[in-house]
Amino acid sequence: MALAAFYFGRGRSLAVVGGPSHGSVLHSLPGYYGYYVAIWCALPALALLFVWMILEPRIVVAMVISELPESYRSLSAGELDLLVNNIRNLATGDVVSVEVDQALQDAAILLNGYGERSRQLLAVLSLGLAGLGGTLGWRRIRPELRARNRVENVIRWMLIAASSIAILTTIGIVLSVLLEAIRFFQKVPLTEFLFGLNWSPQTAIRADQVGSSGSFGAVPLFTGTLLITAIAMFVAVPVGLMTAIYLAEYSSARIRGIAKPLLEVLAGIPTVVYGFFAALTVAPWIRNAGESVGLTVASESALAAGLVMGIMIIPLVSSLADDAINAVPTAMRDGALALGSTRSETMTKVILPAALPGIVGGILLAVSRAIGETMIVVMAAGLAANLTANPFAAVTTVTVQIVTLLVGDQEFDSAKTLAAFALGLMLFVVTLCLNVIGLSVVRKYREQYD
Amino acid sequence: MSAERSTLEKVEAGLARRRRKELLFKLTGMFATAIGVVFLGVFFATLIAKGSSSFQQTFLKLDIELSAAALAPDGELDLRYADFDALVRSALRAQLPEVSSREERRALNRLVSVGASYQLRELLAADPGLVGTTQTLWVPASSNVDMLIKGDINEQDDEALRPLSDQQIAWVRSLDEAGRVDLRFNSALFSNGDSREPELAGIKGAVMGSFYMLLVTITLSFPIGVAAAIYLEEFAPKNRWSDLIEVNINNLAAVPSIVFGLLGLAVFINWMGLPRSAALVGGLVLTLLTLPVIIIASRAAIKAVPPSIREAALGLGASRMQVVFHHVMPLAMPGMLTGAIIGMSRALGESAPLLMIGMVAFIVDVPGGFTDPATALPVQIYLWADSPERAFAERTSAAIIVLLGFLLLMNLAAVIMRKRMERKW
């Protein structure tokens, strides 16, 4: 339809001035008049379509509910939701979980009827609006119409909309996580969450069961996360840094040409694959090695997850360190070498101190990555929330708990699921701080030597 | 003079130590580099060692008598209710006539996969005329037999700890001697959806789910990402708003992916009411996830277009919009596409946010659309890796090999594109 509008508009603009030979009388190129009409045609219709799609289900459901007998309408909101679901299933012919009586049967038929009517109405309305918009645009075509400017304005607004999606995403993350977290903190006090030492989120279904309250002290999760992150950084920072130094200072171009892409491959492997490797290869290996020297190692030890995570982060650390080292002016390096220091002395005494802020910024980014890493720990670390600093014991992390709390079917209002959002909020805030600091340090430092 | 000599002496005295340090430093660097590379080697070696066997699957050759009496007792063939299992069992028993007791029969029946009866059903659905004939078919063996043939079950182990008893192993061996056991290409791996039975489980459902998701992701994130990059690079006034957007995008690229999953759960599923586990929702979440990657890459590509081209076009009277869409964008396209491919390969490997929006369900059917319940290839890997059945471990490796194969192809495409369209200004 918009396509047709384009051709009509283009044709009209030429017709108004009397044929292609007089095209120069027009303010803009004929094509722009075509786009102009097409926009008039498509935009309002699409907007209507969008609004309709969002509002339609709610209105239809509300209408169906208002037709239900009194006994159903007096139900609580949750039960009503359930009922509506059943009616919907009935309408599509799926399995229904309650006894079907006449009222429900009627409601289902009604629902189908409303849905059908709504679709017809939508089709008529949107096509009508498109036609109306198209004609309106078509009639407005004059030689002096500044079609190009108007079309460009619309495009400009579209570009702005596209770029603000990034902002909207951030706002969406903050709002969705924050709102649910606030609901969680209404049920569980903030102090208990932040300072409690006991994490067992199983809330019982009946109030009289043992341990029905559930406890939400998140400290064991934080320490577990920190433990695994520390192990990972213990691997990644020295290895990544030395790799960057070796590749930047010592290796021949040929070795660099081979090693760098290989390390990039390491960065491109999906985390779930690392998780599989950690759980099925590294963890048993560490346990056997531990047993042979008489250590008891949990089969889901923090060490296995941390080691593999460290290897995953090596490329990140080494590439950021490489950037920082390369940003140090060559004059400083040459000066140190000319004074007779060896390469290692140049590196440790001149270049590294100069590159330190950039490296630290990079390490902060790596830490944030390690804290937010999910699949490796879900697959290789445990579920038990132990408060321990022993790398051979099983610990759990914030991300693992988010996954275990939210995977599977739960009602959305229990403290258990809301706890996942509270943890998500913590995760988001902490990683955001690390990222902001890390990124600004890295950037500032880069500019300093430019 | 004497002071100078003493400096020289001092330097020479320390020289050996310093050289040692230098060597040590260099060796440490070499070692560090080697760690990454060696890990990669070990990693691929284990993967291939574990996974390559699962591209083959053990099949048993059985002469199955499709007797009309057993299949259609009422004279009418009803594929839904016909007892194919019985046919398969009796065919198996015909091979080992010495099996008699109930216990033994049950043990024998466990050698063949339930897939055998599905195979029969499909055969008869395609050609109902086969009723009454005897067909020689290769039917899938159970996963335990498969592991025995591939050597993953140690016969020296305690019988109670093995999935197969001594007797079952003896049966398999005698079938093997009769030439009725063979390793063949495991087509089920590529043509089936998920299954509880390892020998029937395939990755097609997961691959299709991933495909639909990536389709949603690329159609949304590429235009939006490019548009955002164009605006930020070419039109945005340098003020606090554009600074904010810039900082924001850089930060979004570093937000843990699981947080995007929380966003998807709260916004797309709870607030907008989109169906759980659907490829559409997964695609939307991955769109938000890849958007920063694409925007950053596209901006770099636009920046690389020299200003002289813009100035020339402006000088000839083009509007700024025309400059961008007619000149800058075509020149920046290779860089943008490379960024898009890199974003897509990140989206393909991502699984944490998909767990949040319910794509971990056990789904047997191959999804046929955007709103069907689906799972994704990395999530399938996660599910299989968690499965207690040992036979799933090798299938997990196979799925990983397939996933890495896809990623390799995508990255190769990106590299080739970069090489081909590379342009020196």
Interface residues (C-beta under 8 A of the other chain):
Chain A: I54 P57 R148 E152 I155 R156 M158 L159 I160 A162 S163 S164 I165 A166 I167 T169 T170 G172 I173 S176 V177 L179 E180 P238 V239 G240 L241 M242 T243 I245 Y246 L247 E249 Y250 S251 A259 L262 L263 V265 L266 G268 I269 P270 T271 V272 V273 G275 F276 F277 A279 L280 T281 I311 I314 P315 S318 G340 T342 R343 S344 E345 M347 T348 L365 S368 R369 I371 G372 E373 T374 M375 V378 M379 T399 I402 V403 L406 V407 F412 A420 F421 G424 L427 F428 T431 L432 N435 V436 L439
Chain B: V11 R18 R19 K21 E22 L24 F25 K26 T28 G29 M30 F31 A32 T33 I35 G36 V37 F39 L40 F43 T46 L47 P223 I224 G225 A227 A228 I230 Y231 L232 F235 A236 L244 I245 V247 N248 I249 N250 N251 L252 A254 V255 P256 S257 I258 V259 F260 L262 L263 L265 A266 V267 N270 W271 M272 G273 L288 L291 P292 I295 S319 R320 M321 S345 L348 G349 E350 S351 A352 L355 M356 G358 V360 P378 V379 I381 Y382 A385 D386 A393 T396 S397 I400 L403 L404 L407 N411
